[in-house]
Amino acid sequence: MSESIQIKQNLIVRARPDVLYRLALEPKRRAAWDPNIVSAAYEGGEGRLTNNALVRLKLARRLLGLSFTAKYGQLQAPQRGGWESVRHVGPLEKLTQAWTFKPMPGGTEVTFSLNARVRYRWIRPQMERVLHNLVMTTLLELQKQVDAQGAQLMQDLGKEMQEKQKAEAKAAKAAAKAARRRK
């Protein structure tokens, strides 16, 4: 009775593959920027990003707040990596996630694939919609995370420019006022 859901999306991100690899696959880093993951940590305390490493993940409430254990596999830094659930995840028999990072001029092409096998046919449309939203928000948040440093710099430069223009306008106004007094 189970049915498969396969979602695959690409996005070009202005960053190096090694930076994106660590952001997407390292559990603590991923939990820091991805709104879909509330917490992520290696099982058994300190761990390393290696094949067959177990990680405990907790999804956001809008994703049913599910907690599950996943096992890393197919790790080839910084080109690709992913994980798959060890046991069922709520209404899903299996949940797998794969990332590929292809360097290109001006950035990296990031491909995010999510495969799931639904336990019950009647819930497939809802789960497909939820998982598609998960993929899109994760990719967009990854882009924002990478762009956050550049965006903060641009925001700071904009504030400095605005303050400089205000100071110049105030000085010009004071000079005009002084010129009127002399007449």
C-alpha positions in Angstrom: 0.0 0.0 0.0 3.0 2.4 0.3 3.6 5.0 -2.4 6.8 6.9 -3.2 7.3 10.7 -3.2 10.3 12.1 -5.1 11.2 15.8 -5.0 14.3 17.3 -6.6 15.2 21.0 -6.8 18.2 22.9 -8.0 19.4 26.4 -7.0 22.6 28.3 -7.8 24.2 29.7 -4.7 27.0 32.2 -4.6 29.4 30.2 -2.3 32.0 27.5 -2.5 31.0 23.9 -2.4 32.9 23.1 0.8 31.1 25.9 2.7 27.7 24.7 1.4 28.5 21.1 2.2 29.2 21.9 5.8 26.1 24.1 6.2 23.8 21.5 4.7 25.1 18.3 6.3 26.7 19.2 9.6 23.8 18.7 12.2 24.5 21.7 14.5 25.1 24.1 11.6 21.9 22.9 9.8 19.7 23.3 12.9 21.1 26.9 13.2 19.8 28.1 9.9 17.1 25.7 8.7 13.6 26.6 10.0 12.4 23.0 9.3 14.8 21.5 11.8 14.3 22.4 15.5 17.3 20.4 16.7 19.9 18.1 15.3 22.8 16.3 17.1 24.9 13.2 16.7 23.7 10.2 18.7 26.0 9.4 21.6 27.3 12.9 22.1 30.3 14.1 20.1 30.3 12.7 16.6 31.8 13.4 13.2 30.3 13.7 9.7 31.2 10.3 8.4 29.4 7.5 6.6 27.1 5.5 8.9 27.2 8.2 11.6 23.8 8.4 13.4 22.1 11.8 13.9 19.0 12.6 15.9 16.7 15.1 14.1 13.6 16.9 15.3 11.4 18.6 12.7 9.4 21.8 13.2 5.8 21.7 14.5 4.4 22.5 11.1 6.1 19.3 9.9 4.3 17.4 12.6 7.2 17.9 15.1 8.5 14.4 14.3 11.7 13.2 15.9 13.7 10.4 14.3 17.2 8.9 13.8 19.0 9.1 10.5 22.1 7.5 9.2 24.6 9.4 7.0 25.7 7.8 3.7 27.2 8.5 0.3 29.4 11.3 1.8 32.0 12.6 -0.6 33.1 16.0 0.6 32.5 18.5 -0.9 30.6 17.1 -3.8 27.7 15.1 -2.3 26.2 13.6 0.8 22.9 12.7 2.4 21.1 10.6 5.1 18.2 8.2 5.4 15.9 7.5 8.3 16.7 4.4 10.3 13.0 3.6 11.1 9.7 5.0 10.0 9.0 8.7 10.5 5.4 9.2 11.5 3.3 8.5 8.4 6.4 7.9 6.3 8.0 4.4 6.0 11.3 5.9 4.9 12.7 9.4 4.4 16.0 10.1 2.5 17.7 13.3 1.7 20.6 13.8 -0.7 22.6 16.9 -1.6 24.9 17.5 -4.5 27.2 20.5 -4.9 28.5 21.2 -8.4 31.0 24.1 -8.7 30.4 26.5 -11.5 31.5 30.1 -12.4 30.1 32.5 -9.8 29.0 29.9 -7.3 27.7 26.4 -6.9 24.7 24.5 -8.3 23.0 22.9 -5.3 20.7 20.0 -5.9 18.5 18.9 -3.1 16.6 15.6 -3.4 14.1 14.3 -1.0 12.6 10.8 -1.3 9.9 9.4 0.9 7.7 6.4 1.0 4.3 7.0 2.5 2.7 4.3 4.6 -0.9 5.2 3.8 -2.1 6.1 0.3 -4.8 8.6 1.6 -2.2 10.9 3.2 0.1 11.1 0.1 -1.2 14.4 -1.3 -0.8 16.2 2.0 2.6 14.8 2.7 3.8 15.6 -0.8 2.8 19.2 -0.3 4.5 19.4 3.1 7.7 17.8 1.8 7.7 20.1 -1.3 7.5 23.1 1.0 10.3 21.7 3.1 12.6 21.4 0.1 11.9 24.9 -1.2 12.2 26.6 2.2 15.4 24.7 3.0 17.0 25.8 -0.3 15.9 29.4 0.1 17.1 29.6 3.7 20.5 28.2 2.6 20.7 31.0 0.0 19.7 33.5 2.7 22.3 32.1 5.1 25.1 32.5 2.6 23.9 35.9 1.5 23.4 37.1 5.1 27.0 38.2 5.5 26.9 40.2 2.3 23.5 41.5 3.0 24.6 42.7 6.5 27.5 44.5 4.9 25.3 46.2 2.3 22.8 47.2 5.1 25.7 48.7 7.1 27.0 50.6 4.1 23.5 51.9 3.4 23.1 53.2 6.9 26.5 54.9 6.8 25.6 56.6 3.5 22.2 57.7 4.9 23.9 59.2 8.0 26.4 61.0 5.8 23.7 62.4 3.6 21.8 63.7 6.7 24.9 65.3 8.0 25.6 67.0 4.7 22.0 68.2 4.5 22.2 69.6 8.0 25.5 71.4 7.2 24.0 72.9 4.0 21.0 74.1 5.9 23.2 75.6 8.6 25.3 77.4 5.9 22.2 78.7 4.2 20.9 80.0 7.5 24.2 81.7 8.3 24.2 83.3 4.8 20.7 84.8 5.4 21.8 86.3 8.7 24.7 88.1 7.0 22.4 89.9 4.5 
